[in-house]
């Protein structure tokens, strides 16, 4: 019988965070590091992506990128 390996949810969520950053970087045409620094500086990872994992992970990559860019620009303008 084939066995499936279960990945802990926290690992799945962290992979989603990484994918969100990568998708946003590609959309903006900048490096992953730049987007990570910008998101981290305004608290977007801890205060937007992680708490909203459930609704965000069901979005297409295109919609996700648009939401991330919109949020990032809005949060940067406020800081």
N, C-alpha and C positions, 0 to 999 in steps of 0.2 A: 504494500500500500504506500502511495506517495505521501510524504509529509510536507507540510508547508511551514515555513519559518515565519514566526510573527515578529514584526518590527515594533518596538515600543512606540507609543503615540508621540512621545516627546521627540524621538528621532525623526518621525514623519513630519512633525511640525517644524523642526529645525531645517529639514530638507526643503520644506515649502518656503521658509524665510529666505534661504539661499537662492531658490528659484525665483522668488519675487525680486530680489536684488539683481540677479542676472538678467531677468526679463526687462526690468526697468533700465538697466545700463544699456542693453541692446537698443531699446526704444529711443533712448536719448543719444546714443552713439558715443558713450563715454565708458570708462573702465568700471569694472565691478567695484574696485577699491574706492573710487570716487563716490559712487552711489552709496556704498556702505558707510563711508565717513559722513556723508550728508545726512543720511537717514539716522545714523547713530547720534549725530550732533543735535538733532531736533527731537530725539526720543521716539521716532516713528516706529522702530522695530518693537520696542517694549510696550508702547502705548497705542499702537494702531494695528500692526500686522499680527502680533501674537494674540491679543485679545479678540481679534476679528478673524481668526483662522477659519472657523467654520463657514461663514458666508463667503469669505474671499477665495478659499481653495476650490470652490465650485465654478469660479469664473474662467472663461477662456484666457489664454495668455495675453491676447490682444487687449481684452477688457481689463484684465489685471494690470497690465502695463499702464494703460490710460489712467486707471484709478490711483496707482502708485505715484505717477508723475503729478497728477492733480493734487493729491494729498501732500506730496513732498514740497511742491512749490508753495502751497497754501501755508504749511507749517513753517517753511523758511521765511516767508513774508511776515509772519507773526513774531518770529524770534529776533 
